[in-house]
Amino acid sequence: MLENINYVPTLALRSSELKGLGFLPDITKRRMRPCFLLAPWSRTPSLARAVERLEQSYGVGSYFLDIDRDYVPTNDTSPAQIEWLSLLDPANSYQNWCTFACEHSNVIPALQLEGQTDREILTQVQRFQQAGKQFFVRESRLRPTGGLLAAISALNSVGTADFAVILEGGWSSDVLQLPVWYTGIIQGQLQELNSTVPVVASCTSMPKSFSQFNNGSQVNFNNRQLVAQVQSATNRGSVIYGDWGSTRPREQSGGGGHFIPPRIDYPTDNSWWIYRNADVPWTFQQAARALVEGGDVWDGDTDQWGEQMIAQTVVNEASGIDTLQKNVTVRVNLHLHRQAFYGAQRPSLIEFEDDWTD
């Protein structure tokens, strides 16, 4: 299921994530297996259209799919939102979810554990197996299902090890406070888990506010160190790196309407560099110049769309980054690429060229 895959980014169905992913070459996409969180896409009339949109961005094979339980419907007459709510119905072992997942050939669905007994989870497993589908288990630190033990019991009863477990730590200001949660789960509820089953340790520390950053500020993220600590503490080599692609879970925002200074975010292997000036706000072009011309942070050697956009912003903001959303899209694009090739030799420019189709 995760053979030769060392990166599992969790991506919500939001414009910046899907566009940033979509601008990656196929050779990069094939080094990851995203976990998409399903919610209605824009004003499309069905969730099938949301699946079409994410597959337009990924487009290289199978991917994990779970329901985005942080999404909050806003229109009780929207067909897509009504359909999304129906997937949360636990009746008959989440039959609506199972049916939806089985309608899409590239979907590797999450078992829905909330409010389910081991017998009900086993029914989900049997449905997916009958449809020839793989599946996975996803447990969240901030939204625990209460059904993880039941899931392991159900899976052990059928004797399968052909699944994956994603342990989702969510957002934390310091991910190095989280290893005890991962190790507690692995050594507790997952202690009977077959050693060949891959476990993904996912979380994010992308800042929620940027007001404290000025000029070029480095923000370290320690997900790699976290995974190493979990591997060491549990003696489980099949712990795989996951993150949120330099984003965060959905949040209910309040207030708003205030001016947000332009900035450029630049991912490196283990940190994000934030270029902004709050005292006398820079333009996006000034922020890009501070990055590209101001020191040793910029390397410009990924050959990716994101770096091309930053370089173009230096020349002409109007044809480069001129909104905060474009900045986030660029950040996602570069972060995904760097993490997909983390510790590996980057391919040559010719290898980035995808096959042309008419």
Secondary structure, 3 states (H helix, E strand, C coil): CCCCCCEEEEEECCHHHHHHHHCCCHHHHCCCCCEEEECCCCCCCCHHHHHHHHHHHCCCCCEEEEECCCCCCCCCCCHHHHHHHHHCCCHHHHHHHHHHHHCCCCEEEECCCCCCCHHHHHHHHHHHHHCCCCEEEEEECCCCCCCHHHHHHHHHHHCCCCEEEEEEEEECCCHHHCHHHHHHHHHCCCCCCCCCCCEEEEEECCCCCCCCCCEEEEEECCHHHHHHHHHHHHCCCCEEEEECCCCCCCCCCCCCCCCCCCCEEEECCCEEEEEECCCCCCCHHHHHHHHHHCCCCCCCCCCCHHHHHHHHHHHCHHHCCCCHHHHHHHHHHHHHHHHHCCCCCCCCHHHHCCCCCC
